[in-house]
Amino acid sequence: MKQEQQKSFRQQLKIMFKGYRHLTRKLSRQLAQLGFTLENGRTHYKIYYGEDHQHAVIISKTSSDYRAGMNICRQLYTLVPAHP
């Protein structure tokens, strides 16, 4: 990704996960538009980027931490490969 695209992508993730408490339909649709896939578990979700199912971000279905959204955003951003 180019520098401008990286900033835009990161800003979109921050906006999407601000105040995260649980995964909504709107949030799952937005993640799908960005290229992420979701796998539903009993108590957690696994989020993959693209076709790579070796690396995942695992998030809680119901979070109690007020910083959970920003932490998920950071983890998802590191999951996406950066291209110069």
C-alpha positions as CSV (number, residue, x, y, z in Angstrom):
1,M,0.0,0.0,0.0
2,K,1.1,3.5,-0.6
3,Q,1.6,6.0,2.3
4,E,-1.7,7.8,1.6
5,Q,-3.6,4.5,1.3
6,Q,-2.2,3.3,4.5
7,K,-3.3,6.4,6.4
8,S,-6.8,6.2,4.9
9,F,-7.0,2.5,5.7
10,R,-5.9,3.1,9.3
11,Q,-8.4,5.9,9.7
12,Q,-11.2,3.8,8.4
13,L,-10.4,1.1,11.0
14,K,-10.2,3.6,13.8
15,I,-13.6,5.0,12.9
16,M,-15.1,1.6,12.6
17,F,-13.9,0.3,16.0
18,K,-14.3,3.5,18.0
19,G,-16.4,2.5,21.1
20,Y,-16.4,-1.2,20.2
21,R,-18.5,-3.4,22.6
22,H,-19.6,-6.1,20.3
23,L,-19.6,-7.0,16.6
24,T,-22.6,-5.6,14.7
25,R,-23.9,-6.4,11.3
26,K,-22.8,-3.0,10.0
27,L,-19.3,-3.5,11.4
28,S,-19.0,-7.0,9.8
29,R,-20.2,-5.6,6.4
30,Q,-17.6,-2.8,6.6
31,L,-14.8,-5.4,7.4
32,A,-15.9,-7.5,4.5
33,Q,-15.7,-4.4,2.2
34,L,-12.1,-3.9,3.4
35,G,-11.2,-7.5,2.5
36,F,-11.5,-9.2,5.9
37,T,-13.3,-12.5,6.5
38,L,-14.9,-13.4,9.8
39,E,-15.1,-16.8,11.4
40,N,-17.6,-17.2,14.2
41,G,-16.7,-19.2,17.3
42,R,-18.4,-19.8,20.6
43,T,-17.0,-16.9,22.5
44,H,-14.7,-15.2,20.0
45,Y,-14.4,-14.2,16.4
46,K,-11.4,-14.9,14.2
47,I,-10.7,-12.2,11.6
48,Y,-8.5,-13.0,8.6
49,Y,-7.3,-10.7,5.8
50,G,-7.8,-11.9,2.2
51,E,-6.9,-15.5,1.4
52,D,-4.3,-15.9,4.2
53,H,-5.9,-18.1,6.9
54,Q,-2.6,-18.7,8.7
55,H,-2.6,-15.3,10.5
56,A,-5.7,-14.2,12.4
57,V,-6.8,-11.6,14.9
58,I,-9.0,-13.1,17.6
59,I,-11.5,-10.8,19.2
60,S,-14.0,-11.2,22.0
61,K,-17.7,-11.3,21.1
62,T,-18.5,-9.0,24.1
63,S,-15.7,-6.8,25.3
64,S,-15.6,-5.2,28.6
65,D,-12.4,-3.1,28.0
66,Y,-12.9,0.4,26.9
67,R,-9.7,0.3,24.8
68,A,-10.7,-3.0,23.0
69,G,-11.7,-1.2,19.8
70,M,-8.4,0.6,19.5
71,N,-6.4,-2.6,20.3
72,I,-8.3,-4.5,17.7
73,C,-7.7,-1.7,15.2
74,R,-4.0,-1.9,15.8
75,Q,-3.9,-5.7,15.5
76,L,-5.9,-5.6,12.2
77,Y,-3.6,-3.0,10.8
78,T,-0.5,-5.2,11.5
79,L,-2.3,-8.2,9.9
80,V,-2.6,-6.4,6.5
81,P,0.6,-6.7,4.5
82,A,2.2,-3.4,3.5
83,H,3.4,-3.0,0.0
84,P,5.8,-0.2,-0.9
